[in-house]
Amino acid sequence: MKKEQAKKDLLNQFVLAIDDVGKYSELGVFLSSYQEKLTKNQLKGIEIPRFTDGVSKVVRKSHQGVPKSVTKLISMINNRGILNGFGLGLRML
């Protein structure tokens, strides 16, 4: 039950972040693709650091600001990865 609530909270945070950056902005499209992965239970393992790196890449490329909702989303996803046993050590490879 707790896991389902965490997933629901994460999906809600995706909605807030996408609304803040704009659904059709480059970052909004990127976030939407990862929201879909979460819905299909595909947001795990190597996808977690790819998400963080992808957000950074899109923000640098588009010179778009990062709202607090996106920062919170990144934090929630990183926390999810750590709690699921996917540590930060793999990022060093």
N, C-alpha and C positions, 0 to 999 in steps of 0.2 A: 504494500500500500504506500509506503514511504517513497519507494522508487517511482511509482506512478505519479505521485504528487510532485516530485522533483522534475520529472519529465514535463508535466503540465506547466510548472513554473518556468521552465526553460523555454517552452513553446511560447508562453505569454511574453517572455522577455524578447524573443525573436520578433514578435509582432510589434512591440514597443520600439525596438531598434529600427526595424524596417520603416515604420511610420516616421521616425525621427529623421532618417536619411533620405527618404523618398523611395517608393517602391521601384521606380524606373531609373534611379541613379545607378552608377556602376556598383557602388557598395550595396545598395538595396538588392540588386540582382544577385550579387554574390551571397548575401545573407539569406535570400530566399532559397538559393540552391542548397545551403546547409540546413535550412529549416526543413526542407523536404527530406534530406538525409536523416535528420532526427526523427521525423515522422515515420520513416521506414526502418528505424532502428539501425541505421548504418553509420551513425556518428559515434565511432569508437576507435580505439587503437590509433593508428597513424593519422587518421583524419583529424584528431584533436590538435596536434601541433600544426598540421596543414591549415586548419581554420585560422589560427592566430597569425601564422605567417601570411596567409592569403589576405586577411584584413589589412595587415601592415602594408603589403604590396599595393593593394587597391588604393589605400589612403595616400601613399606616397605618389603613385602614378597620377591620381586625379586631383591631388592637392585639396582634398576634401577634409573638412574638420571631422573630429570624432566626438559625437555626443556621448554624454554619460551613460546612456542606455546601451550603447555599443561596448563601452568599456566594461560595464557590469556584465554584459553577455559574455564577453571574452573571459572574464573572471569565473563566471558560472560554469563555462565549458571546461576551463582548465581544472577547476575544482572537481568536476565530474570525472575527468580523466584520472586525476590523482586518486579519487575515492574508488575508482574501478580498477586500481592497480597498475595503471599506465603512468609510470613515473616520468620525470623530466630527463632522466639519463639517456633515453633513446634519441632525444633531440641533438645530442652531441655527436652522433654517428655521421 
